[in-house]
Amino acid sequence: MKRALIVLPLLALLLGLLLFILHRSQGGAGPLSPTSANGETTTHSHDHASETKEPLPPAPAVEGGTGGFRFIVTSDGRPVKDAKITVQKQGTPDLMTFMTEADGTRLLLALPAVSFSIYVDHPDLLQSSGEVKVIAGETQDLKIELYRGARIYGTVTDRAGKPIPDTRVFCLSAEERPRPMPGTAVNTDQKGYYEIKRIPPTTVGLRFRHKKYQPLDRPPMTFSRPSDEYKIDVVLELGAAITGRVVDEQGRPIEGAHVMASNIESAMTERTAQDGSFSLGGLFHKPANCQASMKGYGTVVMRNLPPDGPPVEFRLPKAGSLLGKVVVDEALPEFQIVLSRYDEGLKQVIQTDSRQFQKSPGNIFNLENISPGSYWVDIQVEGYEAVDRPQVTITGGQITEGVVITLRKKT
């Protein structure tokens, strides 16, 4: 760190020229409070003051119309090593990431006097983010306190008490229809142990998923303090499975086909092996619908397959394509083409394919990987309605052309 603090002005200017590498930004920002070399103001993600064990030497001065930052990252008053810091020039996709040193600091010089978004992250601590403006001729101290957050931990076993490794565990939002919370998923180790850290004050549920065992959800838990923790041990029941192979029309195995099974309460997905085989376990013991798909082939669906029944075979036909045009008196900014067909098993018309088109030249549309069969072609576009509803027949391995959809303005 001492070498960075006495870096020559020329080297600082070179660092400034190399600072911004184009990337796409993610996340939001909150306020950061910088400190110049003549004052002190603490920045943190909660209302607690940060502290350091030993005073740091004054930040170096900078020259010209540029400024700089010295990041001082702590947790419980102790330096945080290897905290990931992302600095992004506001209003642009330009950003740079780097890590704090052993004393929790990092020096960054020769920045233009504009506003930046700052994100500070560490695997064991809650993220801190904010915005700060560079002051020309000054190097500002940014003191950032990171907090550990709450945690959930425990073990996953079967009925015999044997640990179940590789169980996926993640938090769920506390909503009527819970959704997985990003950044919370972990896998159990060989002893069946798991730990989810960095949980902010919130209410979350918990979900356990394994490719051989039935899924399990735990009711929501409320976290109000960073010191809160829950020990959740669970026992998973062995699930049902649907097995089989995916082949082409000549009976040759299709490797890498996407197979999915679902009976509403549980679902599983997998890619086929080199011999076309698959095994979808971890399902509840109820009949399930299953489908197989692969680029270049039509999708095949089988319904109400019995759990743990005999192996099934999906024979995928060659897919066809559809090429058409929308006739209207202007270039459409966007529109959606929807294909529907009559399903013999369900005894009703169902939607099978759809695609959104934006600023398509000549209002042309093209859909690929369509299963052979007869379809109705519908269009959804704001302010217009279709004059008619074309019906087409798709043939495997061929392109069905000349489809025209005429629009008129809605009255």
N, C-alpha and C positions, 0 to 999 in steps of 0.2 A: 504493500500500500504506500510506503514511503516513496518508492520510485515514482508512483503515479502522482503524488503530491508535488514533486519537484520537476515534473515533466516540462520540457522546454516549450516556449510559445510556438516554435515552428512545428514541433510534433503535435501540439494541441490543434493547430490549424489543419494539419493533415488528418487527424482523427475526425475533425468536424466535416471534412470533405467526404470521408468514408462512412459517416454516421448512418445515413438513411438508405436502407435497402428495401425495395418495394415488396410489401406483403399486404394481406387483407386483415384489417383490424377486427377484433371480436370483443364483446363485453361492453359494459357501460362505465361511467365515471362519476366520481363524487368529488367534493372539494379537497384540495391539498393546501396546506399553509406553509409556504417556504420561509426560510430564514436567511437573511443576507449575512455576510461576514461580520456585521456589526450588531446583530440582534439574534434572538432565539424565539422560535415558535414551534410547538410540537404538532406533528401530523399523525393521525392514527385512525383506525377503522371503527373504534368505539370511543366513548367518553372516558378514557383513562389516560393519564400522562405517561409518556415514555421516559426511560432513563437509561443512561449508559454507565458502565462501571468506572471508566476513566475518562477524563476530559480529552477531547481530540484537539490536535493543533489547528490553528486558523486555516481556513480554506485559501488556496492560492488565488491571487488576483488574475484577471484576464484582460486582454487588450483589445482595442478596436471596438466594433459595434456588436460584439458577441458576448455571451455570458455562459454560465455553467451551473451544474448541480453537484453537490456532494450528498449522496444518499447515505443515511445512517439508519439501518434497519435493526430493530430490537424486538424481543419478546420477553415479557416479564423482566425487563431491564437488562437482558443479556443479548449480546450480538447474535444475529442470525446469519450464519454462513450459507452460501449457495441459495439465497433467495433470488428468484427470477424477476428481473425488472424489465418492463417493456415501456419504451418511451416512443410516443407517436405524435407527430406534428399534426395539430388539429386541422380538420378540413381536407386532409390528404390521406392516402393509404401508406405513406412513408413511415416506417417504424424500425426500431432497433431493439434487440433483446440482449441482456447480459446478466451476469451473476454477481452477487456480493462476495467480498473476500472474507477471510477468516475473522476479521474484526467487525463484520457486518456492514462495511462501507463500500462505496464505489464512486469514483470520481468521473465526471463527464464534462468536458470542456468544449469551447468553440461552437456553441449552439447559437443560432440566429435568435434575435430578440422577438420571439413570437410565443404563442401559447402552445402547450403540450399536454397530452393526456398521459397519465402515469398509472401503470398497473404493477403491483408487487404481489408475488405469489410464492408459496412454499408448500411442499407436499403435506406437511403436518399442521399448517396454520391457515386461518381464514384469509382470503384475499383482501387487499386494500387497494383502492383506486381513487383517482382524483384528477384535478386539472391545476396547472401552474404555469405562470408566464415567466420567461427568461428576462432578466434585467441586464441590459447592456453594461459591461464593465464590472459585473459582480458574479461571484460564485456563491450560490445560495445553498445553505444546509437544509436538506429535506429529512426531517426526523419522522420515521414511520414505525409505529408500534403494531405488530401483528399479534393476533390472539388465537389460542388453540381451538376454541370451539368445543362443542359437546361431541359425544361419541356413542356408538352402539357397537357392542361386541358380543361374542358368544361362540357356541359350537353347533355343528350340524351333524346328526347321527341318524342311523337307521333304527329299526325296532330292537335289534340285538345290541344296540349301543356302539356299533362300529362307525367310526368317523366316515363322513362322505366328503372327499375332496372334490375340488372343481365345481362346487355349488355356486351359482351366481346369486349374489345378495345385493339388493339396491333399495334405496328409499323411494317411497311413493308420495305424491302430493296428496294433501288432505282435502280432496274434492269428491263430488258425487261420483265422478268417473275418474279414479286416480290415474295419474300419469307418472312414468319413471322420472326421477329427478336427475338431471345431467350431472355428471361428475361424482356420483355416489356409488357406482357399481364396483364391487370387489368380488374376488373368488376365494373360497375356503382353501386352506392349505392341506397338507397331507394328514394333519390331525383334526381336520374339520373346523379349524378355527377361522374366524373372520373378524374384521374390525373396520368400521366406517367412521372416519374422523372428519374434522372440520365442518361440523353441522352447526349452522347459525341458529339463533333463536327462531323457532318455527314449530309447526306440528307436522309430523311425517308418519307414514305407514312403512311397512317393511315387506319385501317380497323375496321368496326363495325359489330359484329355478334350477333344475338339473335335467340332463338329457335322459335319465332313467327313472327319476322319481317324480311323483305328483307335485305340482306347484303348491306353494303355501303362502298365504298372506297373513301378516299380523296387523292388528288394529292400530290406529294412529297413536303416536306418543308426542307429548308436548315438551319442548326444550325452551327454557326461559333464561338459563344462565350458561356461560361457557363451561362451567364445571359439571353440568348435568351429564349423566351417562346412564345407559340401560344395558343390562346383561340379558340377552335373549338367546336361550338355547332351544333348539327345535328338533323334532323327530320327523323325518320324511317317510312317507309310504311309497312303496314301489309302484310305479305307474304302468299303464298299459302301453303297448307298442303296435305300430303298423309297419310292416316290412314289405319289401318287394324289389322290383327292378324297373328301370326305364329304358325302353328300346325304341328303335325307329321302325318304320313300316316293314323293313326286311328282317326285323328281329335282332339287329345289331345293337349292342349296349351303347348308351349315351352317357358319357362321363360329364360331370359338372352340371347336370340338370338340377333345377331348383324344385324341391318337393316340399309341400306344406300340408300339415294335417291340423284340423281344428274341430272341436266339439263345443264351441262357445266358451266353456269354462276353462279350457286348456288348449294350448296350441304349441306346435313344434315345427321347425323348419330345418332343412338339411340339403346339402349338395350330394349328388350321387357319386359313388366311387368309380374307379376305372372300369369295373365290370357292370356298371349301371345300377348297382345295388344301393339300397338305402334302408335305414331303420329309424323310425320316428318314435322315440319313447317319451316317457315323462307325461303321458296323457291320463286323464281320468278314465275310469272303466265305463265308458259310454260310447255309442256309435259316433264315428267322426267322418267328416267330409275331407277328402284329400285331393290335391291337384298337383300336376307336374307340368313344368314349362321349361323351355330352352330356346335361346335365340335361333331363329331359322326354322322353328317347329311350332305347330299349333299347340295350345294349352288343352290338356285333357283333365276332366274332373270326374271323380268317383265319389258317390254320396252314400252315407250311412254304412260305412265299412265297420265290421265288428272289431272291438278291441282284442288284441292278441289273436286275431284270426289268421287264416292261411296267407302266405305271401301273395301280393297282387302284382300285376304287370301293367304298366302304362305303355301303350304303343302310340308314340307321337307321330302325327302326320307332318309332312312338309308344309310349312306355312305359305300363305299367299300374301299379296300386297294390294292396296287400293290407292288409286291415283285419281284425283278429281279437281274440280274448280268451283268456286263460289261466284255466281253472277250477281253483281250489284253495281250501282253507279258510282262507287268510290272504293279506294283502297282501305280495307278494314285494318284497324290497328291490332285487333286480336279477335279470334273466334275459336270455338271448340267443336270438334267433330266427335259424335257419339255413335257407336255401333250397338245394335240390339238384335237379339235373335230369340226364337221360340225354343224353350228348353223342354224336351220331352219328359225328363224326370220330374221337373217341378210343375209341368203343365201350365206354363206362363211365359211371357216375354221378359227377358232379363237383359240388362246392360252388360256387355262383354268387353268392350274396348273404348277408350276415349283418348283424345290428344288435344292439347292446347297449341294454337298457332299464333305467333305474334309477327306482325308486319311481313306476312308471307308474300313474296313477289307474285303479282297477278292473282292474288287470293287463291293460290294453289294449295292443296292439301295432299299429304301422302302418309298412309298408315301401313306399317309392316308387321310381320309376325302374327298374322291373323289365321285362325284355324279355318279350314275349308268348311263351307256351308253358306246358307242364305242369311242376309242381314238387312235390317233397315238402317238407313243413314240419316241421322239427325244433326242439326247444327244449333249451337247456342251462341248468340251474339247480341250485344246490347242494342236496343232500338230497332231491331229487325225481327222478322219472322219468315220462315220458309214457305214458299208457295206450294211446294209438294214435299213428299217424303220418299226419296228414291229407295228401291230395293235392289240389292246386288247379290250375285253369287260369287264367292271366293273359291278359287281352285288352287290346290297346293302347288307350290313352285312356280306360280304365274302371277302376273300383274294385271289386275282388273282396272282398265282405263275408261276414260270418257264419262265419268260420273259428274253430273252437273247439279248443283243446288242453287236455285234462284231465290233471291230474297226480295222482300218488300218492306217498306217502313211500317212500323206498328202505328195504328191509329188510336 
